[in-house]
Amino acid sequence: MPASFRNRASEPVSEMVTELTNELANDPAGKFVGTQRPFGQRIADFFALCKPRVNSLIVFTAMIGMFMASPGFPPLGVFLAASIGIALVAGAAAAINCLVERTVDALMARTRWRATASGQIGVGETLLLAALVGGSGLWLLYALVNPLTMWLTLATFLGYAVIYTLVLKPATPMNIVIGGASGAMPPLLGWTAMTGNVGPEALALLLIIFIWTPPHFWALACYRRDDYAKAGLPMLPVTHGVEFTCLHSLLYVVMLTAASVLPYTLGMSGAWYLAAALLLDAIFLGYAVALWRNYSDGLARRTFRWSIIYLTLLFAALLADHFL
């Protein structure tokens, strides 16, 4: 592993936390409010930090988990409370991720526009808004859904905002493989919101997203590898090369094909879902093979975009089959 990556990996988590504390202590007013922008604009900046496009897919898969756990339409009140609660906590986790990575984000073309990277929102301001948003979400889940869903959602928050962002991402090229468990939780959270327990069906939905995450993210990391190298982050294409990464992406897509039929084998869905899943898997496999055999940044971009479409359509097929 290159020295720059070893240096980031060896940086104690306590030092990163101390850095945040020192920024507040040395310039509490300036760091709290960021640049002097209108209140409405700062709220809009914070909303962007919550990664609404990413979190829309998170909430969508959680909703599908709720539908799959219910024989018909889930109870509307619980459905709305769970959806909003999960969305708020996911948004808070994304904002904390942006805050911790603000110096890294400032070095990368893809992320330098973020308000935390540009200084438009200060450290204390981000922490306060994230605490309010995340705390509100957890309260909704505890009061209007059930305690199990709240605790699992809190664990997901800690897994992403702390374990993945602070520990895994700067330390190992396997960061997304291990940290992907947090991103795979939403359908399980949706399931527990309706049932109050974790069943094999919920774990099957979690497994699909867990296996989907590495080839999804590695496609992005391949065509953004120079950005990650500049920032000193040990992403797999940077530490082991594009060819190695594409081969492992292909292997994960093969595993994903097997995992995607689990809802059918468990009796959660029928032939319509199976047909849709196999078709989507075939297309994803085609992209993965092409990427491994004849890599280009353009193909990696298209693979990344297809991976998002794949997961959306796969869970939409679960929903459609559920009502057929």
C-alpha positions in Angstrom: 0.0 0.0 0.0 1.4 3.4 -0.9 2.8 5.5 1.9 0.1 8.2 1.6 -2.6 5.5 2.2 -0.7 4.0 5.1 -0.5 7.5 6.7 -4.2 8.0 6.5 -4.9 4.5 7.7 -2.6 5.0 10.7 -4.3 8.3 11.7 -6.0 7.7 15.0 -9.8 8.2 15.0 -9.3 10.3 18.2 -7.1 12.7 16.3 -9.9 13.3 13.7 -12.4 13.9 16.5 -9.9 16.2 18.3 -9.6 18.2 15.1 -13.3 18.9 15.0 -13.3 19.9 18.7 -10.3 22.2 18.2 -12.0 24.0 15.3 -15.0 24.8 17.4 -12.8 25.8 20.4 -10.5 28.1 18.3 -13.2 29.9 16.4 -16.6 28.9 17.8 -18.6 31.6 16.1 -17.0 31.3 12.6 -16.9 27.6 12.6 -20.5 27.4 13.9 -22.2 29.4 11.2 -19.8 29.0 8.3 -19.9 31.8 5.7 -22.5 34.5 6.2 -25.2 33.3 3.8 -28.9 33.7 4.1 -30.6 31.3 6.4 -32.7 29.7 3.6 -29.5 29.1 1.6 -27.7 27.4 4.5 -30.7 25.1 5.0 -30.6 24.3 1.3 -26.9 23.6 1.6 -27.5 21.3 4.5 -30.2 19.5 2.6 -27.7 18.8 -0.2 -25.3 17.4 2.4 -28.0 14.9 3.3 -27.5 13.4 -0.2 -31.2 13.3 -1.2 -30.6 11.4 -4.4 -28.7 8.6 -2.6 -31.2 8.5 0.2 -34.2 8.4 -2.1 -33.0 4.9 -3.1 -32.4 4.0 0.6 -36.0 5.0 1.5 -37.4 3.3 -1.6 -35.8 -0.1 -0.6 -37.0 0.4 3.0 -40.6 1.0 1.7 -40.3 -2.2 -0.4 -39.3 -4.1 2.8 -42.5 -2.8 4.4 -44.6 -3.9 1.6 -43.0 -7.4 1.5 -43.7 -7.8 5.2 -47.4 -7.0 4.8 -50.0 -9.2 3.2 -51.6 -6.1 1.6 -50.9 -2.4 2.0 -49.0 -1.7 5.2 -50.8 0.5 7.9 -50.5 4.0 6.5 -49.5 5.7 9.8 -46.7 3.3 10.5 -45.6 3.3 6.9 -45.3 7.1 6.8 -43.6 7.3 10.2 -41.1 4.6 9.3 -40.3 6.1 5.9 -39.8 9.6 7.3 -37.8 8.4 10.3 -35.5 6.3 8.2 -35.1 9.2 5.7 -34.2 11.7 8.5 -31.6 9.4 10.1 -30.1 8.5 6.7 -29.8 12.3 5.9 -28.1 13.0 9.3 -25.6 10.2 8.6 -24.8 11.6 5.2 -24.3 15.0 6.6 -21.9 13.7 9.3 -20.0 11.8 6.5 -19.6 15.1 4.6 -18.4 16.8 7.7 -15.8 14.3 8.6 -14.5 14.1 5.0 -14.6 17.8 4.3 -10.9 18.2 3.8 -10.8 15.1 1.5 -13.9 16.4 -0.4 -12.1 19.7 -1.0 -9.5 17.8 -3.0 -11.9 15.9 -5.2 -13.7 17.3 -8.3 -16.8 15.2 -7.5 -17.2 16.6 -4.0 -15.5 19.9 -3.7 -18.9 21.7 -4.2 -20.2 20.4 -0.9 -20.9 23.1 1.6 -18.7 21.5 4.3 -15.8 21.3 1.9 -16.2 24.9 0.8 -16.7 26.3 4.3 -20.3 27.5 3.5 -21.5 25.5 6.5 -19.5 25.4 9.7 -18.6 22.4 11.9 -20.9 23.2 14.7 -23.8 24.2 12.5 -23.6 20.8 10.7 -23.4 18.9 13.9 -26.4 20.8 15.4 -28.6 20.3 12.3 -27.5 16.6 12.0 -28.4 16.0 15.6 -31.8 17.7 15.2 -32.6 15.8 12.0 -31.3 12.4 13.2 -32.7 12.8 16.7 -36.2 13.6 15.2 -36.0 10.5 13.0 -35.1 8.2 15.9 -37.9 9.7 18.0 -40.4 9.0 15.2 -39.2 5.4 14.9 -39.3 4.8 18.7 -42.6 6.5 19.4 -44.6 5.6 16.3 -43.1 2.5 14.9 -41.3 0.2 17.4 -38.1 0.2 19.5 -36.4 -2.6 17.5 -36.5 -0.5 14.3 -35.2 2.6 16.1 -32.2 0.7 17.6 -31.4 -1.0 14.3 -31.6 2.4 12.5 -29.3 3.9 15.2 -26.8 1.0 14.6 -27.0 1.7 10.9 -26.2 5.4 11.5 -23.2 4.5 13.6 -22.1 1.9 11.1 -22.0 4.4 8.3 -21.1 7.7 10.0 -18.6 6.3 12.4 -17.3 2.8 11.5 -17.3 3.2 7.7 -16.4 6.9 7.5 -13.9 7.3 10.4 -12.4 3.8 10.5 -12.8 1.7 7.3 -12.7 4.2 4.4 -9.3 5.6 5.2 -7.8 2.3 6.3 -8.5 -0.5 3.8 -9.4 -1.0 0.2 -12.0 -3.5 1.4 -13.8 -0.5 3.1 -16.9 -0.7 0.9 -17.2 -4.5 1.3 -17.2 -4.4 5.1 -19.0 -1.0 5.4 -21.6 -2.0 2.8 -23.6 -3.7 5.6 -24.9 -0.4 6.8 -26.1 0.6 3.3 -27.8 -2.8 3.0 -30.0 -2.3 6.1 -33.0 -0.3 4.8 -35.2 -3.2 3.5 -34.5 -5.0 6.8 -35.5 -1.8 8.7 -38.7 -1.7 6.6 -39.4 -5.3 7.5 -39.0 -4.8 11.2 -41.1 -1.7 11.1 -44.1 -3.8 10.1 -43.3 -7.1 12.0 -41.2 -6.1 15.0 -38.8 -9.0 14.2 -36.0 -9.9 11.8 -36.9 -12.9 9.6 -35.0 -14.8 6.9 -36.9 -12.8 4.2 -35.5 -9.6 5.6 -32.0 -11.0 5.6 -32.4 -12.1 2.0 -33.2 -8.5 1.0 -30.3 -7.2 3.0 -28.0 -9.7 1.3 -29.0 -8.6 -2.1 -27.9 -5.0 -1.4 -24.9 -6.1 0.5 -23.6 -8.0 -2.5 -24.7 -5.3 -5.0 -22.8 -2.5 -3.2 -19.2 -3.4 -4.1 -19.7 -3.6 -7.9 -21.9 -0.5 -7.8 -19.3 1.5 -5.9 -16.2 0.1 -7.6 -17.5 1.2 -11.0 -17.5 4.8 -9.7 -14.1 4.3 -8.0 -12.6 3.1 -11.3 -13.4 6.2 -13.3 -12.8 8.5 -10.3 -9.6 6.7 -9.3 -7.4 9.8 -9.9 -9.6 11.8 -7.5 -9.3 9.1 -4.8 -5.6 8.8 -5.3 -5.2 12.6 -4.9 -7.2 12.5 -1.7 -5.1 9.6 -0.3 -8.1 7.2 0.0 -7.2 3.5 -0.5 -9.9 2.6 -2.9 -9.5 -0.8 -4.6 -8.7 0.6 -8.1 -6.0 2.8 -6.6 -4.3 0.2 -4.5 -4.8 -2.9 -6.7 -5.5 -1.5 -10.2 -8.4 -1.3 -12.5 -8.1 -4.9 -13.9 -8.1 -6.5 -10.4 -11.1 -4.4 -9.4 -13.1 -5.2 -12.5 -12.5 -8.9 -12.0 -13.8 -8.7 -8.4 -16.7 -6.7 -9.6 -17.6 -9.5 -12.0 -17.3 -12.1 -9.3 -19.7 -10.0 -7.1 -22.2 -9.7 -9.9 -22.2 -13.5 -10.3 -22.9 -13.8 -6.6 -25.6 -11.1 -6.9 -27.3 -13.2 -9.6 -27.6 -16.0 -7.1 -28.7 -13.7 -4.3 -31.4 -12.1 -6.4 -33.3 -15.3 -6.8 -33.6 -15.8 -3.0 -36.9 -14.0 -2.7 -38.3 -16.6 -5.2 -36.8 -19.6 -3.4 -38.1 -18.3 -0.1 -41.6 -18.0 -1.4 -41.6 -14.2 -1.1 -42.3 -13.7 -4.8 -43.4 -15.6 -7.9 -42.4 -16.3 -11.5 -42.9 -12.7 -12.6 -40.2 -11.5 -10.2 -37.9 -14.4 -11.1 -38.1 -13.5 -14.8 -37.5 -9.8 -14.2 -34.5 -10.6 -11.8 -32.9 -13.0 -14.3 -33.2 -10.4 -17.1 -31.7 -7.6 -15.0 -29.0 -10.0 -13.8 -28.1 -10.8 -17.4 -27.7 -7.2 -18.3 -25.6 -6.5 -15.3 -23.4 -9.5 -16.1 -23.0 -8.2 -19.6 -21.7 -4.8 -18.2 -19.4 -6.6 -15.7 -17.9 -8.9 -18.3 -17.4 -6.0 -20.8 -15.8 -3.9 -18.1 -13.4 -6.7 -17.2 -12.4 -7.5 -20.8 -12.3 -4.0 -22.3 -12.2 -1.3 -19.6 -12.9 2.3 -20.3 -13.9 5.2 -18.1 -17.0 5.7 -20.2 -18.1 2.1 -19.8 -17.4 2.3 -16.0 -19.8 5.3 -15.9 -22.5 3.4 -17.8 -22.0 0.4 -15.5 -22.4 2.7 -12.4 -25.6 4.2 -13.8 -26.9 0.8 -14.7 -26.2 -0.6 -11.2 -28.6 2.1 -9.8 -31.2 1.3 -12.4 -30.7 -2.4 -11.6 -31.4 -2.1 -7.9 -34.4 0.2 -8.5 -36.0 -2.1 -11.0 -35.2 -5.3 -9.0 -37.0 -3.9 -5.9 -39.8 -2.5 -8.1 -40.3 -6.0 -9.5 -40.6 -7.3 -6.0 -43.3 -4.8 -5.3 -45.2 -5.5 -8.6 -45.0 -9.2 -8.1 -46.3 -8.8 -4.5 -49.6 -7.4 -5.8 -50.0 -9.7 -8.8 
